[in-house]
């Protein structure tokens, strides 16, 4: 009888960004890439085109977390928004954990910088958490 292998849940993960210590995130998304298709017409072939691989494109990573007194990611964004020459690109990882908290998969991104920051919306009629959203542009994502 074969051993049963259950898929991993999406709820147990952590985010590592070099130089920035963050506790927990509610959501992390945008882990995809696509290869552009370049069509090339060859002489003598009048019916179809050849399709060749082009550049690889990566979506921006989107991180969401509950607003706290920790403002490192907000400060990082503000450095870029103000044109601070000391603003640095950072590399990092999104790490999937199993139910026991052991690392099972890692997605490493390189040369990221914050491109969009969304502060929470407020509504006196509900008790939702105040959620911050940060979007990171980067130059590559690789599963490890």
ChimeraX attribute file (.defattr): number of C-alpha atoms within 10 A of each C-alpha:
attribute: neighborCount
match mode: 1-to-1
recipient: residues
	/A:1	3
	/A:2	4
	/A:3	5
	/A:4	6
	/A:5	6
	/A:6	6
	/A:7	7
	/A:8	13
	/A:9	11
	/A:10	11
	/A:11	13
	/A:12	17
	/A:13	22
	/A:14	19
	/A:15	20
	/A:16	16
	/A:17	17
	/A:18	11
	/A:19	11
	/A:20	12
	/A:21	12
	/A:22	15
	/A:23	10
	/A:24	12
	/A:25	18
	/A:26	15
	/A:27	16
	/A:28	19
	/A:29	13
	/A:30	13
	/A:31	17
	/A:32	13
	/A:33	14
	/A:34	11
	/A:35	12
	/A:36	13
	/A:37	13
	/A:38	13
	/A:39	13
	/A:40	11
	/A:41	13
	/A:42	11
	/A:43	7
	/A:44	6
	/A:45	9
	/A:46	8
	/A:47	7
	/A:48	10
	/A:49	13
	/A:50	11
	/A:51	12
	/A:52	11
	/A:53	10
	/A:54	12
	/A:55	10
	/A:56	12
	/A:57	15
	/A:58	18
	/A:59	18
	/A:60	23
	/A:61	21
	/A:62	18
	/A:63	18
	/A:64	18
	/A:65	19
	/A:66	15
	/A:67	14
	/A:68	9
	/A:69	5
	/A:70	11
	/A:71	11
	/A:72	13
	/A:73	18
	/A:74	16
	/A:75	12
	/A:76	18
	/A:77	20
	/A:78	15
	/A:79	16
	/A:80	17
	/A:81	14
	/A:82	9
	/A:83	9
	/A:84	11
	/A:85	8
	/A:86	8
	/A:87	16
	/A:88	15
	/A:89	16
	/A:90	18
	/A:91	19
	/A:92	19
	/A:93	19
	/A:94	21
	/A:95	19
	/A:96	20
	/A:97	19
	/A:98	16
	/A:99	10
	/A:100	7
	/A:101	10
	/A:102	12
	/A:103	14
	/A:104	12
	/A:105	15
	/A:106	18
	/A:107	16
	/A:108	18
	/A:109	24
	/A:110	17
	/A:111	15
	/A:112	20
	/A:113	21
	/A:114	24
	/A:115	15
	/A:116	14
	/A:117	19
	/A:118	12
	/A:119	12
	/A:120	14
	/A:121	10
	/A:122	12
	/A:123	9
	/A:124	6
	/A:125	6
	/A:126	7
	/A:127	8
	/A:128	11
	/A:129	12
	/A:130	14
	/A:131	17
	/A:132	20
	/A:133	21
	/A:134	21
	/A:135	22
	/A:136	21
	/A:137	19
	/A:138	21
	/A:139	15
	/A:140	19
	/A:141	22
	/A:142	13
	/A:143	12
	/A:144	10
